[in-house]
Amino acid sequence: MSINKLFIIPTPVGNLEDMTFRAIKILKEVDFILAEDTRTSGILLKHFDIQTKMFSHHKFNEHQTVGFVADKILQGESCALISDAGTPSISDPGFLLVKTCIEKNIEIECLPGATAFVPALVNSGFPSDRFCFEGFLPQKKGKNKKVESLVNEERTMIFYESPFRLVKTLELFEEYFGHDRKVSVSREISKIYNETVRGTINEVINHFTTTPPKGEIVVVVTGKNNNNFLK
């Protein structure tokens, strides 16, 4: 496949069977693949017998490589960008490459597919007609200020979080949003041990204090004045 094009390919967030037929087909046909971690993506490619050459593209090297990648596409090669899991550019590398390709008039196509926050939002049972995705909060500097800025947010809020920081983040939410604000924590989405824990922030803090969390985590919080959906 040599069509001067960048494909953005979502990959499963857990179960490999969530991969689409079209995604597999494109990954087999493009001239090269950019992967956030070639070791992690190597498992996926091997599973689907995809033998396309693969190169590293992550937050530590993307500023140095985007120009080179765009030039290769302009020279007639096709490229697919994947991340470790989910849709590239959603809390993962991808934005800078997409921006560079747009500036160079390179055609871009993003396939629909897996992303962790959508099933977590739906599983929460909270209003999903209007929501805001906040991704990962700042790890240190600016974290309190960011949460404080969301105190009056009326839309359902979605966050990604590490299992090691989950309880502290929930305690911060409790401080700014109140102990009875409703929250839903989904972990290991689409994997064998996936679970969703719902309740007030205080109840969920108590749960994960006695049962330390593991795996990838999505936290969904009701917006201000939208707190009466879980009894």
C-alpha positions in Angstrom: 0.0 0.0 0.0 1.6 3.3 -1.1 -1.0 6.0 -1.0 0.7 8.9 0.9 -1.5 8.5 3.9 -1.4 8.3 7.7 -3.8 5.9 9.4 -4.6 6.2 13.1 -5.4 2.7 14.3 -7.1 2.0 17.7 -5.9 -1.2 19.4 -7.7 -3.2 22.1 -7.6 -1.9 25.7 -7.7 -5.5 26.9 -9.3 -8.3 25.0 -7.5 -8.8 21.7 -10.8 -9.9 20.1 -11.8 -6.2 20.2 -9.5 -5.6 17.2 -11.4 -4.8 14.1 -11.1 -6.7 10.8 -10.3 -3.4 9.0 -7.6 -2.5 11.5 -5.8 -5.8 10.9 -6.1 -5.4 7.2 -4.6 -1.9 7.1 -1.8 -2.9 9.5 -0.8 -5.7 7.1 -0.9 -3.5 4.1 0.8 -0.2 5.1 4.5 0.3 4.5 5.4 0.8 8.1 3.9 1.0 11.6 4.7 3.5 14.4 4.2 2.0 17.8 4.4 3.6 21.3 6.2 0.5 22.6 7.4 -2.0 20.0 7.6 -4.8 22.6 3.9 -4.4 23.6 2.7 -3.9 20.1 4.9 -6.9 19.0 2.6 -9.2 20.9 -0.5 -7.8 19.1 1.1 -8.0 15.7 2.3 -11.5 16.3 -1.2 -12.6 17.4 -2.7 -11.4 14.1 0.3 -12.5 12.0 1.1 -8.9 11.0 4.7 -8.8 9.7 4.9 -5.1 8.7 8.1 -3.3 9.8 7.6 -1.4 13.0 9.4 1.7 14.5 9.2 3.3 18.0 7.1 6.5 18.3 6.6 7.8 21.8 6.5 11.0 23.9 10.3 11.0 24.3 11.2 10.9 20.6 8.1 12.2 18.7 9.5 15.8 18.4 12.6 14.4 16.6 10.8 11.9 14.4 7.5 13.5 13.2 9.3 15.4 10.4 11.1 12.3 9.1 7.8 10.3 9.2 5.9 13.0 7.3 8.6 13.1 4.7 8.4 9.3 4.2 4.7 9.6 3.6 5.2 12.4 1.2 7.6 10.2 -0.7 4.9 7.7 -1.3 4.8 5.4 1.7 1.8 4.7 3.9 2.0 4.7 7.7 -0.1 3.4 10.6 0.2 4.8 14.1 -0.8 2.7 17.1 -0.4 3.1 20.8 -0.1 0.5 23.5 -3.8 0.4 23.9 -6.8 2.4 22.7 -6.8 5.3 20.3 -3.6 7.2 19.6 -3.6 10.9 20.7 -6.1 10.2 23.5 -3.7 10.5 26.5 -1.1 8.9 24.2 1.3 10.1 21.5 -0.3 11.1 18.2 -1.4 14.7 18.3 2.0 16.1 17.2 2.2 13.7 14.2 -1.3 14.4 13.1 -0.7 18.2 13.4 2.5 17.9 11.3 0.8 15.9 8.6 -2.1 18.4 8.4 0.5 21.2 8.0 2.1 19.2 5.1 -1.3 18.5 3.5 -1.0 14.7 4.1 -4.2 12.8 4.2 -5.2 11.3 7.6 -7.7 8.7 8.4 -8.6 7.7 12.0 -10.4 4.4 12.3 -13.2 4.0 14.9 -12.3 1.6 17.7 -11.4 1.0 21.3 -10.9 3.7 23.8 -11.2 3.1 27.6 -13.2 6.1 28.7 -16.3 5.3 26.6 -17.2 1.9 28.2 -16.3 3.3 31.6 -18.7 6.3 31.0 -21.5 4.0 29.9 -21.0 1.5 32.7 -21.1 4.3 35.3 -24.8 4.9 34.7 -24.2 8.7 35.0 -25.5 11.2 32.4 -23.6 10.6 29.2 -25.2 13.1 26.9 -22.7 15.8 28.0 -19.3 15.0 29.5 -15.8 16.3 29.8 -12.7 14.1 29.4 -9.8 15.3 31.6 -7.4 12.4 31.0 -4.6 12.1 33.6 -4.4 14.8 36.2 -1.0 16.5 36.8 1.0 14.1 39.0 2.3 16.8 41.4 2.3 20.5 40.6 -1.0 21.8 39.5 -3.1 18.8 40.5 -5.1 20.6 43.3 -5.6 23.7 41.1 -6.9 21.5 38.3 -9.4 19.8 40.5 -10.5 23.1 42.1 -11.2 24.4 38.6 -13.7 21.6 38.1 -15.8 22.2 41.3 -18.6 23.9 39.4 -18.4 21.6 36.3 -22.0 20.3 35.7 -21.0 17.7 33.1 -20.0 14.2 34.0 -16.2 14.1 34.3 -13.8 11.4 33.2 -10.3 10.8 34.4 -7.5 8.3 33.8 -5.5 7.2 36.9 -2.8 4.9 38.1 -3.8 2.3 40.7 -1.0 3.6 42.9 -2.5 7.1 42.9 -6.2 6.2 42.9 -7.0 6.5 46.6 -5.2 9.8 46.9 -6.9 11.2 43.9 -10.3 10.1 45.3 -9.4 11.8 48.6 -8.7 15.0 46.6 -12.0 14.7 44.9 -13.7 14.3 48.3 -12.0 17.4 49.5 -13.2 19.6 46.6 -16.4 17.8 45.4 -17.8 16.5 48.8 -17.9 13.1 50.3 -21.3 12.2 48.9 -20.6 13.0 45.2 -21.2 9.9 43.1 -18.2 8.2 41.5 -17.7 5.1 39.3 -14.3 3.4 39.0 -13.8 1.0 36.2 -10.6 -1.1 35.9 -9.2 -3.7 33.6 -11.8 -2.9 31.0 -12.6 -5.8 28.7 -10.0 -8.0 30.5 -10.7 -11.1 32.6 -10.8 -9.3 35.9 -12.6 -6.2 34.8 -14.9 -4.6 37.4 -16.7 -1.4 38.1 -17.2 0.0 41.6 -19.9 2.6 42.1 -20.9 4.7 45.1 -20.2 7.9 46.9 -16.6 9.1 46.8 -16.3 8.1 50.5 -17.7 4.6 49.9 -15.4 4.0 47.0 -12.4 5.3 49.0 -13.2 2.8 51.7 -13.5 0.0 49.1 -10.1 0.6 47.5 -8.4 1.3 50.9 -9.3 -2.2 52.0 -9.0 -3.7 48.5 -5.9 -2.1 46.7 -6.7 -1.7 43.0 -4.7 -3.2 40.2 -4.6 -2.5 36.4 -5.7 0.3 34.2 -8.3 2.6 35.8 -10.9 5.1 34.6 -12.7 7.3 37.1 -16.1 8.8 36.3 -17.5 11.5 38.5 -21.0 13.1 38.4 -21.1 16.8 37.7 -22.4 19.4 40.1 -26.2 19.2 40.5 -26.2 15.8 38.7 -25.7 13.6 41.7 -29.0 11.7 42.1 -28.5 8.9 39.6 -27.2 6.1 41.9 -29.4 5.2 44.9 
